[in-house]
């Protein structure tokens, strides 16, 4: 029986929050998106199984609860959307959020129309909702599959932008469904009205929040806390005011407020972001469990195989088409295109907005449309999240899109500093550390840290040494670094083994193993000497990894091989220079007339972004 009484309602709310927290813990533990556990929990506790939660559990407040949850979710996603990132994104990313979104919208609507027999307005409503992928389901997958920066940027930007645009588009189409409107001019008017009201209210709220955060004393002793609460209240106020003025304009309002505030220089931004993320995790529990509770098994039976075919079309037909169209002729490899094609899980926005719409459709007497909406969205979410989230790692391995790892043994200051520099260049770094407190420090700093003894073969293997290109012994103990080097050389044979040598007298033992030994004593002395003799060079070197960069790359491009340095120089990005060329083990400063060959290794120096562009020009498959 669905509970309706006060005490039972309190128990239900507490249980949902508890389930949400447990789902997040399980998600982190098993590297599976938390929505999988939330959906399963919703089905389990819903009316079809245990009957703890049902459509009537929250009385008339369910619509308001889901609506406010949607406001927080959309605001949180929009808050992390950076305009600069969009401006600097490559062409494929922009195509994904325009051309790709259009293909998903129209293709899904056509599939729903002809496979499920839905009216065109309902079909386009479902299509609009299923455009969204969303960072909260994509990010957990990218944590399991450390892809290259270009892949992660494209998928994350697509998720954030499409979350917002899909929500606004779905709101407009929903109004057409509710009012029975088919006139294009009226639809455009509906869109303009709600978007206009949302932008206006969202802009005013963002301005008020910005002024309050920047120019009003929020109490020195608890300013970060007050800033977090102020932003949360602002998001809810923006939604409530806009929705009161014009029904369903609230989504546009919180999206606008989030985008504006997220791109302004505000104090306590990190604290606000972390707090909003925690609140979002809690409200997600209500959204997904409520969605599952609204779903009845007889709806799935009615949709049947045709609904499953729609999910397959969305995931395995439309997704590859839009991905290959959007990324054609660019720097993505074929394997990366297939990986991005098979990793497009639907989640937060489709679930939350579908739940809100289903409640209102049922209230308006359109139960059939509500059932079709919830059933189709649920099926697509479940199929894409479970299969794409669960098999993402295997898909990535099959298409060989995971970059080689750098394994650093030792998570102290040296290891973390090296990891920071490597990750800034897009390397896939894993730190192995035996001390639990040091592991915690490394993880809090944002690094992937594996707890265990770096001299244990099984620990190294579980940390991914089999797929490591470079192994670094960076502990403060030479014996440990030497044993790590011996294990890496004899059992795993990575391309490069580096070791920190704390006592210069031990350097010879490392060199006998063929290990590149870096003596802290000698390196410090050499750095001081360089500052004395070569101050300008050392000043520039100090900026490497921040504004300057030095990189080495092998030539694979047909546009480079066979041409001289003088010929390709003008085609490289400005502020870059080919400083060295290595061929047959010999390194030299290249003359303009030197003709480059396949396999030559170039050392390129210059500005950080420009060097990365030059690397892509020289080695397109990188």
N, C-alpha and C positions, 0 to 999 in steps of 0.2 A: 504493500500500500504506500502511495506517496504521502509523505508527511506534510501536514498543513499547520500544525500547532506550533506555538512559540518555542517551547523547549526542544521539540524535534527539529525545528528550523535551525536553531542554534547548533545542534549536533551535526546537521547536514553541512552547514557552512564550515564548521571546524573540521569535519571530515574531508571536505573538498580541499581546504587549504593544506591539510596534512598530506593528502594524496598528491597535491601539486609539488610539495617539497620533496616527497619520496621519489616522485617521477623525475625531478631534476637530478637528484642524487644518483638514481639508476642510470639516467642519461649520461652523466659524467663518468660513471663507473664502467658502463658497457659501450660507450661511444655510439649511442643510438639516440636520435632526436627524441626529446621528452614527449612530443605529441603522440608518439606510438603508445607510450604507457598511459597517457591521459585518455586517449580514445578507448583503449582496452578497459581502463577503469570506469569510464562512462558507460560502456556497454554492460560491464559486470554489475554496477550499482544502479543501472537504469531499470525501467519498468519491465523489460523483457527477461531479466534474470533475477536479481535480488529485490527489485522494486523499492530501493531506498530513495532514489532521486527520480522525479518525474516532471512532466510539464507543469503540474500544479503545485510543486513543492514550494515555490516562492510566491505563489499567488499572483497578484497583478504587478508585483515588483520585478518579475523576471526580465521584462523588456528594458526597464531602467538599468538593471544590473548589467545586462549584456551591452547596452548602449554605452554606459560609462566605461566598461571594460574595453570596448572597441576604441573609445576616445584615448585611453591610456596607451593601448597597443599602437595605434596609428601615430600618436604624438611621439612615442619612444622611437619608432622607426624613422620618422621624419627628422627628429632631432639629430640623428646620426648621418643624415644626408648632407654632404658637403658640396656646395656649388663649385668650388675649385676642383674637386675630384671629377665632376661631370665635365667641366671645361677642358680638363687635361686628359680625359678618357680617350682612348683610341676610337676610331670609327666604329668597330664592331660593337662596342659597349653602347654607343648611341643608337645603333641600328637595333640592338636587342630591345631597347625600351620604346622604340617607335615601330619600325617595320615588324620586328619579332612579336611585339604585343598585338599588333593588328592581325597578324597571321593566327595567333593563338585565339583571339577574340572571335574572328569570323569562322575559323575552322572548327572551334568547339561548338559554336552556335549551330553550324550546319550539321555537325554530328548529332547533337542533341535533338535537333528538329527532325531529322530523317530516321534516326535509330530509335528514339524514344517517343516520337510523335508529339512533341511539345509545340505549343504555339510559338511563333517567332519571337514575341516579346519575352517570354519565359526562357527560350533558348538563348537569347542574347544576354539575359540577366545571368544565367549560369556561365555563359562564355566570359562575361566581364569579370565575374568572381574568380574564375579559374585562370585568368591571366597572371594573377599574383603568385609568385614563388615565395619570397619572404626570407629575410635574414635569419629569423629564429629557427628555420628548418634547414637553411643552406649552411649557416655557420657551423653547426655541430658536425655536418658532413665534412667540411673543409678542415675541421680540427682532426678528424680521423684520416683524411687524405690531404697531406701537405702538398698541394699542387704549386705550380709556379705562380708568381705574382700576377701575371697577366690573366691567368685563369681565375684566380680568386677575386681579382678586382672586377672582372666582367660579371661573374656570378653574383657577387655581393651588391654591386651597383644595380644590376637588374632586379634583384630582390627588393632592395629598398625603394627604388623608384616605382616599380610596378605595384608594390603594396599600396602606395598612396594613390596612384592614378586609377588602379583597378577599383579601389574603394569608392572614389568619387564617381567614376563611370557607372558602377553598379548602382549607386544611389539614384542617379538620373534615370537609368533604365527601370529601376524599381518603381519610381514615381509613374513612369509610363504604364507599367503593369497595373499598379493600384488604381490609376485614373482611367485606364483603358484608352490611353492616348496613342495614336499612330501617326499623327500629323508631324512631319519632320520639323516644321517651324515651331510647333508647340514644344517638341522635345528639345530643340535648341534653346527655346525660351526657358524651359525648366532647368536645363543645364546652366544657362547663364545666371538665372536667379539664384540658384543654390550655390553655385561656385562664387558668384559675386558676394553674396551675404557671407559665405564662409571666409573668403579672402579678407573682406572688410573687418569682420569680427576677429579673425585670427591675427590680422595685422595690428589692430588696436590692443589686443591682449598681449601680443609680443612686445609692442612698444611700452606698455605699462610694466611688464615684467622686466624689460631691459632697464627702464628708468629705476625701478625699485631695487634691482640687484646692483646697479652701478652707483647710484647716487643717494640711496637711503641707508642709514646705519641700521643694519639688521641685528644689532646687539653683538659686540665683540666676542663675548663668551660663547655664543652659540650661532654665529653667523652662517656656517655651512649648513647646519640643520635647518635654520629658518629659510635659507635659500632653496633647499630641496623641497620643503613644504610649500613655499611660495610658488615654485614652478608646477608642482603637482596640482595645487589649487587652480592655478592659471589654466592648465590644460582642461580641467573639468569645467571651469567657468566658461571657457571658449566654446566647449561643446554644448553646454546647457543653454547659453544665451543664443547661439546661432540656431540651435534646434528649435528653440521656442519661437524665434522670429520666422523661420522657414523650415518646415519639417525636413530632416535629413541633411541640413546644411552643416550640422555639427562636425561631420567627418572632414569636410573641406576646411573648416575653421581650425581644428586641431592640427591638421596637416600643415596648413599655412603657418600657424604659430610655431610649430615644431621646426619647420625649415628655417624660418626667419631667426628664431632664437638660437638654433644650433649653429648658424653662420655668423653670429655676432660675437664680439669679444666680451664674454661675461665672466665674472668671478665664480669660483667654485665649480667650474664646468665638469671636472672629473667626478667630484662628489655627486653632483646632480645626475650625471650620466649613470653612475653606479647605482644610485638610489632608484632611478626610473627603471633600470633593468631588473632590480629586485621586485619592485611593485608589479612590473609586467609579468614576471614569472608567476606571481600569485593570481593575477586576474586571468592568466591563460588557463589556469585550472578550472575556473568557472566557465570559460568559453567552451573548452573542449568537452568537459564532462557534461555540460548542458546540451551541447550539440548531440553527443551520443545518447543522452537521455531522451531527446526529442525523437530519435530514430527508432522506428519499429521494424522488426524483422519482416513483417508482411510487406513493408514498403520495398525492402530489398528484393523480396520474392517477386513482387510485381514488376520491378525494374528488371530483375533477373539478368540473364546473359547479355541482354542488350546494354544494360548499364555498365557491365564489365567491359564490353566492347568499346563503349565511349571512353572509359578510363584508359584502355589500351591505345586508342586513337590519339588521345591527348598526350600520353607519355611516349609512345613509340612511333607515331607518325608525324603529328604536328610539331612536337618538340624538335626532332632532328631537322625537319624542314626549315623551321624558323632559325635554328642555330646555324645551319650551313649557309642559309641565305645571308644572315647577319654577319658572319665571319668570313665570307668568301673573299679571296684575294688579299688576305692579311697575314699576320705573322703567326697565327695559331697553326699548330701541326694538325694533321688529320686525326691523330689519336686524341688530342685535346678537344677537338670539335666533337668527336664521338662521346667523350667523357661528359662534356657540358650538355650534350644532347640527352644523355641518359641520367643526368642529375638535375632535375627540375621539380623537386617535390612541392606540392601545394600544402598550405598549412594555416597560418594564423588568420589572415584577412578573409579567405574564403570561408573558414569555419565560423568566425565570429560574426561577420556580416550576414552570412546565410542563416545563422541562428536568429539574429535580430529580424531579418526579413520574414523568416518562417513564422515567428510569433505574430507578426503583424498580418501576414496573409491569413493565418488561421482565424484571427480576430475579425478579419474582413469577410470571412466565409469562403475563402479560396483554399480549402484544405488540400485539394488535389495538386495545385501548384506548389504549395508548401511542401508536400510529401515528395514531389519530384525534385524540388530544389534541394532539400536536405539529403535525400537518398543519393542523388548524383554527386553532389559535392562531397558527401561522406565517402563514397566509393573511390572517387579520384584521389582524395586526400590519403585514404588508407592504402590504396595500391601504390601511389607514388612515394609516400613516406616510408612504408614498410619495405618495399622492394628496392627503391633507389637508395634509401638511407642504409638499409641492411647490407646491400651488395656494393655500395660505393667503393669500398676498398678493393674488392675483387675486380670491379670494372676498371678502376684506375691502374691496377697491376696488369690487367689484360692488355690495355692500350698503352702501357708503359709511359704514363704521364707523370709519375712521381719522381721528382729530381733526386739525385743521389744525396745521401745524408752526410752530414759532418758530425762525427761523434766526439764529444769533448769529455774526457774523464777528469773530473774535478770541477766542482761548482763554486769555487771560491772567487775572489775578485778577479784573478787573471782569467779563469774560465768564463765568468759571466761577461767580462769586458770583451773577450774574443767573440763570444756568442752574439753579443749585441752588434758588433761590427759585421759579422757574417750575415746575420738576419737582416740587417739594413740593406744588404746586397741581394737579398732574396734567397739565401741558402736555407736548406732545411736542417736545422741544428737541434741535436738532442744532447742534453747534459746528463752524465751519469755521476751520481754522488752518493756516498755511503752515509754521510751525516744527515739525519732527518731534518735538523734545524736548517742546515744549508740548503737542502732540497726545498724546504718551505720558502726560504728567502728567494731562491731562483724562480720558483713558480709564482710567487707574488710579484716578481719583476716581469712576468709575462713569458718566461722561457718554458720550453718543454723539458722537464727534469725527470729522470728515471732514478728511483731509489734502489741502490744496491752496490755491491763491491765490484769496482771496475776491473779487478784482476780475476774475476770469476767468468769463465767462458760463457756459461748460461745467461748470466746477467748481461754480458755484452750482446749476446745473440738476441735476447728479448728486447734490448734497446735498439736493435736494427743494424747491428754491425755488418750483417751479410749484405746489406744494401748501402753500406757506407763507402763514400769515395775517399774521405779523409778521416783519420783517427788521430786525436791529439791527446797526449798525456799532459795535463795541466795542473796536477796536484803539487803540493809543496813537499812531497816525498819523492826523492830520486828513485828509490827502490820500487815504489809503486809505478812510477812512470816507465821505468825500464821493463818491468814485468808486463805492463800493458802493451808496450811496444813489441815485446817478444811474442805475446799471444796474437796480436794483430798481424804480425809478419808471418808467423808459422801456421796459423789456423784460418785466417780470413783474407789476407793479402790485399788490402785496399791500395788505391793508387798512391796515396801519400800518407806517411806516418810522421808526425811531428811530436817532439817531446820537450817539455820545459826541464832545464837542468839547473838545479839550485846551487850545486857545488861544481865549479868549473872543472875540477879534477875528474869528475865523472863523465865528462863529455865524450872521451875516447870510447868508453864502453857502449854508448849509444851509436857512435859512428861505425863501430865494428858491425852493428846490426843493420847498417844501411839506413838508419833513422836520422832525420834532420833534427839536430839538437839545437835548442835555443837557450843559451846560457844567460840567465838573468843578470849576472854580474857583467859579462862582456857586452850584453845588449845595452845596459845602462851606460857603460863607459863609452861605447860606440856612439850612442845617441848624444851624449854630452860633447864628444869630439866633433860630431857633425854640426851641432849647434854653434860650435866655435868656428869651424872651418867653412860651413855651408849654411849660414843662418836663413837665407831666403828659401832654399830648398826645404829645410826643416819646417819653416813656418807654413809652407804650402802642404807638406806631408801631414802636418798636424790637422789639416782640414779634410784629409782623405776620409771618405765615409760620410762626410757632412755636406760640404759644398764641392770638394774636389774628389777625384776618383782615379785609380789606376787599375786596369783590368787586363788580363791576358785571354786570348781566344784563338782557336784554330780556324783557319779559313775553310769554309764549306760552300760559300756562295759562288755560283757560276758567274755572277756579275763582277767578282773580284779576281778570281784566278785568271792568270794570263795577262793581266794589266799591270802597269807600273804604279809605283807609289805616287808619282806626280800626277797620274791620270785620275786616281780615285780620291786623292786628297780633297779636291773641291767638292766632292759628293758627300763627304763626311759632315756631320753636324758641326756648326761653329764651336769654337773653344774645345776642339779635340785634336789630337796629334798622334800619329803612329811613331812611337819613340824607339821601339826595338822590333827586330824580326829575328825569330829563331828558326833555323833550318838545319837539319841533319846534326843536331846537337850543338851547333855554333850560333852564337847570338851577336848581332851587329846593329849599329845605328844605320837605318836604311837611307840610301841616296834616292833622289827622285826617279832615277832611271832604273832602279831595281824592279824586276818583273816578279810579281808574287805568284806563288804556286799553291795548289791544294796541299793542305797539311802544314803550311807555314803557320807558326804561332806568333801572333802580333801582340805587342804590349801597347795599349792605348791609354793616353792620359788626357785629362781635361776636366770639365765640369761634370758633376755627378750624373745628372739626367742626360747630358749630351753623350757621355761615355756609354751609357746603357743603350741609347739609340744607335750608336756606332757598332756596338756588339751585335745588335740585331741585324744590322746591315751586313756585317761580315759573316755572321753565322745565323741564318734565318731560322733554323730548327732549334735554336737554343731555348 
